[in-house]
Amino acid sequence: MSVSEPDPTESRRGWLSHQLSEFLAVVSSYPNEAAAIERGVDRLAEAVEAEVAAVMFDGQLAASVGFRPGQEPQDELAAIAIGTSHVSVTGVGDAFALVIGMDGDEGDVRVVLLRVGAPFSQEEGILLRGMARVLVLTVRLLRLLELERISRRSLQERQELLERLFRIQRSISHRAPIAEVLSAITDGASSLLDAEVVSLRILDEDDPGYLRIAASVGIDDDTLASIFRRPIGEGVGGRAVSEGRLVVADEYEKTENALPAFVTSGLQTAMAAPVYRDGKVAGSLLVASYDRRRTYTPSEHDMLLAFAEHTSLALNDSSAIEAINRAYTDAMHRATHDQLTGLPNRALVLDRLGHALARRRPADDQQLCVLFVDLDRFKAINDSLGHSVGDEVLSLVANRLRAAVRPADTVARLSGDEFVVVCEDITTAEAMRVADRVEASIAEPISLFGRENVLTASVGLAMAQAHDVRPEDILRDADVAMYRAKERGGARIEVFDEGIRSQMLARIEMEHALRRALSSDELRLHYQPVVAADSGKLVALEALVRWQHPEDGLLPPDVFVPVAEQSGLIVPLGHWVIEEACRQVAAWRALGPDSPFAEVRVDINLSGRQFADTGLLATICNAIRRHGLPGHAVGFEITESVLMDDGDSTVAVLRGLKELGVHLAIDDFGTGYSSLSYLESFPVDTVKIDRSFVQRMSSSGANDVIISAVVSLARALGHDVIAEGVETAEQLEQVRSLGCQYVQGYYFGRPVPARDLSVERFAVSA
C-alpha cells in the first residue's frame, strides 16, 4: 500500500469508541424520557446494522425500531427478552438475537436487538451494553428530573457521569495513550462513586494465571507493592474475573480470599466488575471504601458497570475493530456457505441466480441453466457406514462437481445430498454436456474401507428461457425435473419442459383436493379377504383406502397415495385409516360371537413416511384402546423396502408394535433388495409373497423354486406365509402345494366396502 493512500483499517480503528461517544451526546441531549428512548433505540440498531431494536421495562415495550407503528409483536419480543440466540419473529423472519438485561431503579430493563444473516460478536456486545447502560442512566436522570424526588447534588452526580463517560470516549477515539485513558476511568469512578480506593487489574500477558495493577487511586505505595501482582481469584476483583460477573462485598474482611493488605488497611466495603478484551474476561475494575456504613445501591452498580464497559472499550480499541471485521466476515460466510463443503448454500445461490437473471438481455442467445443434483441411495451410506463417512463422501462429491463444471459456474449444496450447479451464458446443448460430466464424475468409483463403491445421481436440468422468471422458479423447475429422474429409476438426466410443469400443477391440484378430502369425509375403506389355503376359512381382511372424489368418482390408492407420500399428507391419511379400521373392527365384534367377522383380524398398510413418524406408536395404541380392542384384532403390513431403509430404528418400532400384541407382516416380499436371511432380524409374524411371483408361475417351475425357498425359510423361522394375487383355481392349487398357508386375491373377492362383505362370496373347498 502506498504511503499516501489512507489505511482503511486505521480509518475504522476509532469506529467503536466514536459510536459510543456520539451516542452519549445524542441521548443526553433530549429533554424527555420518551424522546431519549426512541432516538436511543434507533441509534442502537444503526450501530450494528440490526433490523430490530427494542427497549422493554418490566416486560412492556417502551420503544422499538424495525416494525410498522402499531404492529410491534410485543409478546414475541417479551419472550425473546428472556434470552435466546436464534429466533423467528413476525415481520422479520429468522434472525440472531442479543438481549441486554439490567436491573435498577427502573425495574427489569431489557434491550433486544435482532439481526438477519450474522450473529452478534462479543465485541459488538461490549459496544451495545455500553450504549444500553448510557441509555438507562439517561432515562433515570430524566425521570428524576421530572419527579423532582432527589437533591440537586445527586442530579449533578449523574450528569457528571454522562459527561465523564463522554470525555473518556473522546480520549479513546482521539487515540490518547492507554495509560491516560485508564487513569481517567479510575479517577472518574473514584469521584462519582465516592470511592477512597479504586484499582484496575488486568491479566499478566506473561502469565495469564495472575492479575497485575494497571491503574489505581487511593492505594499507598506499600499496599500497592504487595498487591501489584496476585493470582486470579484473590480478592473481590479476582472473583469478578474468575466468575465473570459483578461482585459486591459489604464486609470485606469476611470475604473469601480477601487480599491481606486490604484487610490490614481497614477496607470495609468493595465491589468489582469484570472488564473484557477480545471478547474474553481480561481483568476487573474495583471500587472500595473504608466507611463501615457504606453500601452500594443498584444505581451505583450500574455506574461501575458503565466504567467497566468503557474500560473494555479502551482495552479493545486497537484490536476490536479487526476482531469485529473478522467476526462479521466469518459470520457472513457461515450464513451464506455450507459448513461441511464450503460451497454456497441456498441463500447465496438464490442471490447469485437473481443477479444472473438481472444481467440477461432479451437479445442474448446464451441462456441461464440450473442443474439440480441429488445422489441416489445416499442414505444407505449414512446408515451402513456412519455419518462421518457420509460427510467424507459429500465433501468428495463437492470437489468432483467443482472439477466437472466450467470455471465460471457456481456449485452449491442445498442440504443433505442435494447440490445445485448454476451455469450462465450457456446453450441447452452445452448445458447437457455439463450435466453429462457431472453424472460421470459422481459415478467414478469411491474406495470405502478397501472396497470400491459407485454412486449415481439423479439430475434435473432447467433453462431460464422466460425473462420474467424468478430465482426460486428456475430452482423449483430443476428440482421437479430431478424428481422425474428419480421416478424413472435414477442415475439419469431429465430436462424440465411444459409437460413436467403440467404434471406438477396437476399434482399440486390433487394435493389441495386431497387435503379437502381429509376434512370432508371423502375417504373410504374397502376390505379384501385373506383365507386359509387348505380350508377357505376367513382369517383376516386387508383394509385398503379409496377416495370418493366428488367429480371423478371412486379413485384407487395408486392415483393419490404417491401424492400423499410426497406431500406428507400420508401421515394424517394413515391416522384416518387406522382410526376407521379400528372403529369397524369394534363394530363387528359388537355383533357378538355368532358374527362371521367377530374374530377376524383387519390388516392395515403402513408406508415409509408413516413409519418414520415419531407419533406412530402412540396413534396406534390410542386407537386400539379407544375402541376397546385386543391387540391381536388388528395387524400392520410394512413393505420390504421400508424395513431395510433404517434397520435399527425399524426394529425398535416393530418391537413397540409387538408389545401392543398386534400382528405384523412383510408385504410385497421379494420385490425389495434384502436377503432372505434378513427375515430373522425383524419381529414379524407373516411374509406376504408378492403377486408378481404368483402371476409368473408356469410349467417351467422357475418361480415355483423362489416361492418354495421363501416358504421354507419363513416356516423355519416361525413365520406364516400368504401368497398374494391368486386369481385362478390353478394358482391356488400351485401355491397350496408349495406350502403357502394363506392366500389372497381376486379368486376370493375384490376389495369391497364393509357392508358388502359376505363369507359365502369367497369360501372355497379344502
N, C-alpha and C positions, 0 to 999 in steps of 0.2 A: 504494500500500500504506500502511495506517495506521501511524503511529509505534509504536503499542502492539502491533502484530502482529509475531510473530517472523519474521525473514527466513530462509526455507528455505535460501537459498544460504549465508548466514552460518552457519546451524546445521550445515551439512555441510562448511564450509570446513576444519575441522580433522580431517575423517574420515580422510584418507590417513595423516597422521602419527600420529593416535590408534591406528589399526590396528597400525602397526609398534611403537608403544610398548607396547601390550597384548601383542603377540606376543613381544617381548623379555622381558617379565615372566613370561609363561606358560612358554615353553620352558626358560628358565633355572632354573625352579623345580623341574623334575623330577630325581629322584636317579639315574636310569639312562638309558642311550642309547636303548633300545627305547621307553620311555615318552615321552621327549622327541620322538623322531621321529614316533611315532604321533600325539601331540597336535599336533605342528607341522604334519604333513600335513593334519590336519583343519582347522586354522586357515588354512592356505594356501587350501584350497578355499572356506572360508567368506568369506575376504577379498574374493574377486572373483566369488562365486556360481558357481563352477566345479562341473561334475558329477563330475569326477575329479581327484584329485591323487595323485602317487606320487613316491617318492624311490628312486633306484637307485644303488647303489655298485658300480662296475666291472661294470655290466650286470645285476646281481642286484637284484631287488626287495626293498627294506628295509621299506617300509610303503606302504599306499595307502588311499584312501577313495573310495567310489563303486562298489565291487564287493562281491558276496557273499563271505564268507570261503571261501577255497579255490577260488574261481572267477576269480581275477585273471588276465587274459590277459598273462602276463609276456612272452612272445615279442613280442606286438604292442606292448607298452609299450617294450620294448627297441628295437624298430625305430623307433618314434616318437622315442625319445630321440636318435637320430642326427640328427634335425632335419627337421621338415616343419610346414607351417602349417595344413593341412586334411586330416583323416583320417577313416576309418571304423573304429570299434572295436566288437568284440563286446560286447553288452550296453549300448552307448551309442548307436551309430549314427554318423551324420555329425556331426563336431564340429571346432571350431577348436582348435589345439594351440599351447601355449607351452612351449618347452624351455629350461631354465636350466642351463648347464653350468659346472662349476667343477673345477679340478684342485688338489689339495693333498696333504697327508699321508694323507688317506683314500683316495687314488686318484682315479679318474674319478667324479665325483658328478654325477648328472643329476636335476633336478626337472622332472616332466612334469605339466602341467595341461591338462585338456580341458574345453571349454565348448560347449554346443549353442546355436546361434542367433546369437551375436555374437562376432567376433574380439576378441582382447585388444589394448587400446590400448597405446601406448608408455608412457603414464603408469602404467597398471596393471603394465606390465613393470618399471618402476622400483621400485614397491612390492614386487612379488614377488621381484625379485632381492635387494632388501634383506632381506626375510624369509628367503629361502633362505640368504643369507650368514650371517645370525644363527643359523639352524638348524645349519649346518655348523660354525660356530665353537663352538656349544654341544656338538655331538657330539664335536668334537675335545677339548674340555675334559673331558668326561665320560670319554672313552677314556683320556686321560692320567691322570685321577684313578684309574681302575680299574687301570691297568697300573703306576702309580707309577714312571714312567720319567723324569720330569723334575723339576727343582728346584721348591721352593715359590715361588721368585720368578717363574718362568715361569707357574706356575699363577695366581699373583696378577695377573700382567700380563693374562692372558686374561680373568680375572674382571673386572678393571678395564675392559677393552674393552667388555664387555657393559654394565657399569654406566655407562660414559661414553656409550655409544650410547643407553642408556635415558634418561639425563639430557638428551641432545641432543633426543631425540624429545619429551620433556616440554616442553622450551622451545619447540619448533615448535608443538606442539598448544596451548600456552598463549599463542600469539601474541606471543612475545618479539621484540624488534626484530631484523631480519635481520642487522645488523652483530654483534649479541651472539651470535646462533646461529653465524654463520660463524667468529667468534673462538673459540667453544667447540670447533668442529670442528678448526681448525688447532692449538689448544693440545692437544687430545686426541691428534691424530696425532703431534705432536712428542713428547709424553710416552711414548706406548705404542710408538712405532717408534724411539725414541732418535735422533730427527732433530734436528740442530742448525738446519736450515733447513726451513721449510715455507712454501709460497706457494699461494694460491688465486687464479687468474687467470680472469676471465670476459670474454666478448666485450664490446667497447665498443659501446653502443647507438647511438652517433652514427656509428660507422664499424666495421661488423662484420668488417672485414679485420684488426682489431687486438685484442689482449688487454690488459686492464689489471688491476692488482693490486686484489683486493677484501679480502683479509686475509692476514697473514703472521706468521711467527715467526722470529727469529734473523737478520733482514736489517738491516744498518745503514742509516742514512739515505742515504748517498751511493749505495750499491748500489741501494737501493730507488728512488731518483730515476732512475737510469739504466735500470732495467728496468720502471718503473711502467707504461709503455705500449709494447708491442712488436708487430711483425707476427705473424700466425698462422704457425706453422711453425718459429719460432725456439725453440731450447732443447728440453729433454726435455718440458716441459709443453706447448709449442707443437706438438710431434709428436703427443702424446696427443690433442690437439684435431683436428689435420688427419687423423690416421689412425684416430681413434675407438677407441683401444684402450689397454691398459696398456703403457707403455714403460719399460724398465729400462736404465740406463747404468752399467756397472761402472767405466768410466774416462771421467769426464765431459769432461775436456779433449780427448779424441779424438772426442767425439760431434759428428756433423754439425750445423752451425748452432748450436753451443753458445753460450750468452749470454756475451759477453766479460767482463762484470762478474763472473759466477760463476767463470769460468776464472781471472781475476786474483785473486779472493779465495781460490783454492785448493780449490774444491769438488772432491771426488773421486768420489763415487757419488751417484746420484739415481734416483728412479722417480716416475712421474706417471700418474694415471688420469683419464679424461675425466669431466666432470660434464654433466648434461643439464638443459634447461629446455624445457618444452612439447614434449618428445619429440625435441629436436634437441641435438647437442653444443653446449654453451654456455660451456665453459671447461675447466680442469683443476686438479687438486689434486696438488701436488708435495711430496715429502719428499726431503731430501738430507743428506749427511754429508761432513765434512772428513777423515774417517778412511779412509786408503787401503785398510785391511784390511776395511772394511765391505762386506758383501754382503747382499742381501735374499733371504730364504727364501720358499718358496711360502706359508707361513703369514702372512708379513708382506705379501705381495702381497694376500692375502685381506683383511687388516686395512685396507690402504689403499683397496681397492675398497669395503669396508664404509663407510669415512668418505666416500668419493666419492659413494656412493649416497645417504647421508644428506644430503650437500651438495645433491644433485639434488632430494631431497625438500624441503629448505628453500627452494631457488630456485623450486620449482614450487608451493609451498604455496598461494599466492594464486590461481594460475591453473590448478593441476592439477585441482581439484575441478570447475571449469567445463569443463575440457577432457575429463575423464573422463565427465561427464554428457553433453556434446555428442557424444563419440565413441560412447558406449553408445547414445544415441538414434539416431545415424546408422547404427550397426551393426544395430540392431533394425529400422530402416526398410529397410535393404538386405536383411535376412534375410526380410522379410515383403512386400516390394514388388518389382515388375518394374522393372528399372533403365531400360529404354527408355521405357516409357509412364507410369511412376509408379503404375500400377494395383496393387491387391493381387495377390499371387501365390498358388500352390496352397496353401501352408501357411496363409496368412491366410484364404483363402476357406473352407477346411475348418474353421478355428477359428470363423469367423462363422456358418457353417452349423450347427456344433454348438450355439452359443449360441441361434441362431434356433429350432432344433428343441427345445431345452430350454424356451424361452419359450412354446411352444404349449400350449394347454389342450384337453382332449378335446372340450369343447363348442363349440370355435371353428368357425364356418362358413368363416372365411378359412383359406387354406392357404399352404404354402410351395412356391415354384416355382423350378426351376433351368433356365436356358436354356444349352445348350452350343452355341457358335457357332464354326464352322470355315470359313475363307474357301475358296472354290473356286478351284483352279488358281493359288494364290498363288505356288507355286514358279516358275511361268513368269515372274513379275515379277522375282524374285530372279535367275533365270538370265539373262534377257534384258537387264535394266536395271541389275543390280547390287544388292548387299545394302544399300548406303546408301539407294538409292531405296526398296527394300523396307522398310527401317526407317521411312522417312518415311510410307509408306503405312500401316504398322501404327500409328504414332502418330496419323495422321488417323482411322483406324478407331476407335481408342480414344476419341478425342474425340467421334466421331459416336455411339458407343454410350452415352457418358455423357449426351449430349443426348437420346437416344431413349428412355431408361428413366425411371422415376419418380425423384424426388429422393432417396427413402429406399432405393432399390435399390442393390445392390453390383455393380459391374462389375470383373472381374478378368481378368488374362491368365495362362493356364497355361503355355504355351510356344509358340514358333513363331507360327503364325497361329490359335491356339486361344484363344477368350475364353469367359468364363462370366458370366452375369448371375444374381444371387440376388434373388428378389422375395419379401418377407414380406407376410403379410396380403393375400392376393390370391385371387380366384376363377379357375377354369380359363378362363372367357371373358375376363377381364381379362388373364390371362397370355398368351392368344393375341393380344390386341391389342398387348401389349408386344412379342411376338415379331414381329408384322407390322411394327411401327415399326422394329425392329432390322433386319429384312430390307430395308425400304425405305431406311433411312439408309445402309446399306452399298452399296446399288445406285445411289446418286447418282453421277453421272459424276465421275471424278477426272482432272484435267489433268496429264499427264506428258509433258514435253518438247514442249509445244504441241499434244498430241493428247488427245482425250477417251477415257478408258478406263473401263469399267464392271466393277466387281467384284460377285460374288454370294457368298452364303454358304449353307451347309447348317446348319440349326438343329434341335437336338433339345430337346424340352420334356418335363420330368418334374415331376410333382406329388408332394409328400411327403404321402401320404394316411394311411399307417400311422403310429402314434405311437411305434413302436419302431424306426423307420428310422434308420440311421447316416448321418453326412455323406458318407462315401465311397460309400454305397449309392446315394443320390439323384444324386450326381455321376456315378457309373457309369451309372445308368439314362439320364440325359440324354445322356451320351456315346454309348451304344448307339443311342438314337433318332437322334442326329446321323448315325451311320454308316448308318442306314436311309435317311436323306435323301440321303446321298452315293450309296448304291447305286441310288437311284431317279432319279439324274441331277443331283442338287444343286439349288441355288437354290430350296429348298423347306423347309417346316417339318414335322417329324414328331413326334407325341406318343407318348411311351412308354406301352405297355399290356402286358397279360399275354401277348398274342400275341408281342410282341417279346421278352419275357422268356423265353418257351418256346423261341423260336428261338435266343436267346442261350445258354440252357442246353444245347440240342441241339448248338450249335456247340462249346461247351466240352467236351461229352462226346466229340464227334468228334475234337477236338484231342487229348484224352487217348488215344483209341483209335489215332489216327494216330501218336502217339509210340510206342505199343506196337508198331504195325505196323513202324516203322523198325527196331526191335530184335528183332522176332520173325519176320523173313523172310516177311512177308505181301505184299510188293510184287512186281509182275511187270512185265516189258516185253513189249509186243506191237509188231509191225513191220508197216508199211504200205508197199507198193512205190511208187516213183517210176519211171516208164518214159519212154522216148523216144517222142514223139508220132508220128514217122514210121515207126519200126521195131518198137516194142513192146519194145525191149531194156531189161532191168532196169539202172538206173543208180544207184539209191540206195534205202535203206529208212529211213523215218522211225520212230524209236523213240518209242513212246507208253506212258506209265506207266499201270498198272492196280493196283487194290487188291483182293487176295483176302481179303475180310473173312470172319472165321470164322463169322459169323451171317448176314450179308446177301449173301454171295456176291461175285461179281466186280463191283467198282464202277468206273465210268468216271471220268476225271480231273475232269470238271466238278462232280462231287459233293464231292471232297475237296481239290482243288488250291486253290480260293479260301480254304478254312480254313487250308491250309498257308501261303498268301501272307500272310494277316492275322496268323498266329501266329509267323511267322518260320521255321516248320518247312520251308519251301520250300528253304532253303539245304542242310540235311542230306539232304532228299529229292533235291534236284538232284545232290548229291555221289554218292548211291547210283545214280542214273540214269546219270551219266557213267561211273562205275566199271563198272557192269553192262554198259552198251553196249560199252565198250572190251573188256571180257572176252569178250563174244560175237563181236565183230569178230575178235579174236585167235583164237578157236576156229574160226571159219570159214576164216580164212586158213591155219590149221594143217592143213586138209584137203587142201591142195595146189592147184595151178593148175587142175586139172580141175573143181574145185567151182564150181557156178554162182554162189556167193556169195564166191568168193575175192577178187575185186577190187571188190566192191560197197561203196559208202560208206554209213555209218549217220549219219543226221542227228538231232541232239538239240536239243530245245527249251530255251531259256533264258528265265526270267522276269525281270521288272524287279528283284525283290528279289535274285535271284542275280547279276544284272549289277552291282548295287551292292556286292556282296561283294568286299572287297579281296583275298581269297584265291582268287578265281575262276581267275585265270590259272595260279596255282601248282597248283590242284586238277586242272585240265585237263592241264597239262604233265606232272604226276606220273603221272596215269592213262595217258596215251599212252606215256610212257617205260616205265612198269611192265609194260605188256603188249607192249612191243616193236613198236609200230605206227608207220608213217609218218604224218605229219600229214594227208595227203590221205585217209586211211582213215576219218576222221570229219568231220562238219560240224555247224554250230550254226545254229539258227534263232532270230531275235530279232524280236519284233513291231514294227511301225512306231511305235507309241506309246512303246515303251521307247527306241527310238533318239532320239526327239525330247525325252524328259524332261530329259536333261542332255547336250546335244550335244557339248561339248568332252571331258568325261570318257568319254563313249560312244565317241567316235572313238579315244581313247587305248587303251581296252580292245580295240576291234576291231583296231587295228593290232598290239597284242600278240598277239592270236589269229592274225592273218595271218602273223606271224613264225613261228608254230608250223607253218604250212603247211596249216591246216585250211580247210575250205570254209565260207563264210558266206552266209546267206540272210536276206532280209527277209520275214517271214511275214505273212500276212493283209494284204497291201498293198492300200491303197485304203480301209481302214476307219478309219484314223487321221486326223490333221489336217495332215499335211505336204504340201508342194507337190511335184510331180514333180521339180522342179529340185533338191530335196534329195538325190536319188539319187546325184549326183556327189560329195556330201560324205562319203559313207561307203564304206570299202573293202570292199564286199560283192561276191559273185560272182553271186548269183541273186536274182531277185524272184519271190515266190510270190503270184499274183493270188488274192485272197480268193474262197472258194467262193460267196459271195453274188452276185458278178457273173456267175459261170458259171451259177448256178441261174436267174438272171433273164434269160438270153439268150432272145430271141424273134425273131419275124419282123420286128418293128419296127426292130431293129438298134440301139436306144439304147445298150444295154450293150456291144454289139459295138464301138461307137465308142470307149468308155472302154478296153476291153481292147486294142483296136488301138493307142490312144495310148500306153498303158503299155508294150506290147511294142515299139513303135517307139523310144521314148525309152530303154528299158532296153537294147535291142540296140545303139543308137547309142553308149551309154556302156560297151559291152562286157560287159553283164550277160546271163546266161541268164534264161529265163522259164519258170516252172512254173505251170500252171493247176490249182488245187485244186477238188475237188468234182465231178469228171467222173463221171457216173453212167450215161450212155447213149451209144450209138454216135453219135447225132446231135450230142450235145455235144462228143464227141471230134472229130468232123469239123469242127465250127464253130471250136473253139479252134485246131485244127491249121491251118485255112485263114487264121486271123488271125495266124499266125506263132509261136504258142507252141511251144517246142521240146520241153517235157516236160510230162507230165500225171500227175495223182494223183487217186484217187477210188475209190468202190465198184465202178465198172465193171471195175477191175483187181484188186480184192480188198480186203476189210476188214482191219483190223489183227488179226494173229494171233500166237500165240507162235512163237518161232524154230523149234521142232520141226515146226510145221505149214506152214511156208513151202514153196512149190513154184513154180518158174519157170513151169510149164505153166498154173498157175491164172490167171495174169494176162497171158500173152503175147497180143499182138494182131498182126494182119497190117498191113503198111505201107499 
